[in-house]
Amino acid sequence: MNWRDVYHRKLCSADAAVQAIQSRQRVFMTGNCSVPKELLAALVRRAPDLQDVEIVQVLTIGPADYVAPEMAGHIRVNSLFISANVRKAVNEGRADFTPILLSQIPRALRDPHLLLLDVAMIHCSPPDEHGFCTFGVEVGLTKPAAEAARIVIAEVNDRMPRSLGDSFIHVSKLTHIVPVSYPIVEVPMGSPGEVQKQIASHIADLIPDGATMQMGIGEIPDAVLLYLKDKRDLGVHTELFSDGVIDLIETGVVTNAAKTLHRGKIISGFALGSQRLYDFMDNNPLFEFHPQDYINDPFIIAQNAKQISINSALEIDLTGQVCADSMGTIFYSGVGGQLDFVYGALRSPGGLPIIAMPATARDGAISRITPTLKLGAGVVTTRNHVHTVVTEYGVARLFGKSIRQRVHELVNVAAPQFREELLHFARAQHWI
């Protein structure tokens, strides 16, 4: 049968499509900027007729009516990385949090004893002349989910950019097709403050020409991009990228010419940015998207010489333990790809994993470099994996250092008003 006939036979409305979702099923929902909004709204409308539907998701951007208190007993979210729109529900016990490395999520989605899926709700670009859609701006987890689920419900959006690489699904693999036309959610670059710029300038000094970058999103990664204009032949292997990569490409800073894996290509799992970014990546062979179990595999990452990873933290204790997912017992986000890239960069020839954060929080009232982590805080990067820590006060090199040496390194990059307190604690523990 001609693929066009198959495509038209599967067309339906969002409300009709979600009739395929039954009580007590597990449903994956595409996240990041690719949340299938019309399908999600239809599922919320259907929710009163359902019991105990589990939505498995990672970070999602946009409204979250599906975690409202009245959804209790009908829909329950299981978040593998907590985004702002579900954080309150998780910490009130109305939604679940599953700690897991980003690289391991595809494996869990395929495991019948873990997160094996009944349904995947996905968001695609229109089919090409051969009947292949792409997963657009979110490939890393959506492709594995679509391959694992028994039922695949797809919004096909004529505004979704066409992504290349390992990013294709044929219309014959889609169970229900809902045609839509709306702009993809945008996440514009931030405006870094002076603290972020100071941190970024220290990081830029650590990045050699020819390095391959993990480029995240947020004020510090955005600020780092501003300080790379004099670098040469940088490459990108990253779980995600944002608008800042465009300027570095257009100014000739990012060429990918020195990469030792996928030379000439930007390798990523998903994109978070503005319409400018979506237009730039659309059908652009410079970009290759792959599932997250490939992108974030430390042994793949390590094949890039001079791999630089830049990740953030909520707090770091004087032994080098990095907490990035919780504030004490309050769950905040998740491990994401931090440990994947820290370990990958550690194994990379000439690689460097960097943890970057402001030295203080709450307008200087709290030190992020602490004697010990808060009670209940999660260790994302262990003291055995930590390498280099950067704050606005400088660079602390911890790799291969004793506890005594680490104390001095970290105190030197702590805010001055907290240094004596940190030293007093370390002396009391006989660390120095």
C-alpha angles and dihedrals in degrees: 000000000000111000090234090060090050090049095051092045090059097048116119143141123276091249091053093046096055090055083083089068112090135189118284093017125135114235127191115211122200109241145189110055091337102073106147095236101186093047091048092050090049091050090052089052090051094044097095088063093052136073129206100350109169119213112202112201145149123210114343128188122210139034118342108205087147091072095047115128092253089063090069110125092015107058127012122183122222105196120197090189118021116233125194094258094061100030095096092049092050093050092045090054095248093112135031134239122209114194109217140144113257090234091058100049095088089053091051091049090057096046115098090207094053125027105339107164133232095186138015120201106200141172121224145176117246119279121268125228090285096051098257120138122192129223091239118202096358116053105135099081102009096067094052090045093050090050092049101045124089092215123039117194112188135193105209107204124191087205094058113105118238110247123201134211120054090349108113137115124175119230089239088069093057117092098194128014122203113188113215138167119201135122118272112250112267128219107190122205116268128241106246117219127220094274092053091047091052090051091047093052090054091049093048090057088060096053115091127205111272094030122146112228136214098210115194132177131257138074097300098046089044090051092048090058089060091059099050098074093108095050124104134222099354118175134203130227106157143141090238142000137197140197095295091076091066094064091047091052094047093048092049096246094116109051101140085217095128097047117124093204123045092359112206094020137099106225119203146142101222145352130232114187150088132308087267089064094046091051091048095052095041108122088337112150090205087079124065119186122200138174115278095246086066100037094048100036103123090214090056092044090051091060087073108087113224093015109181119198122192118192136161136233139203093212141347125204126221092263092056102259109153121213113192106149108053146028100226105299093345110100110225112169129324144257093276110169098325099109092037091058096037090057093040092052090046089057095042117103103254091358125151129198112204129193110199130187142140111270093236143031134207094038094309097313095114131043115227088203101073138181089240134354117267117271107277095014116148121238106224099167112029125223086252094059101038114108117162130010122196129193131161087273096061146273127320114198109203105161112116091000126132121240089257091053093044092054091056093044093051096042088055091059095040120100108278094239091062101042099091091048090052092048092049091055092047092051091050089055091047089240091131 
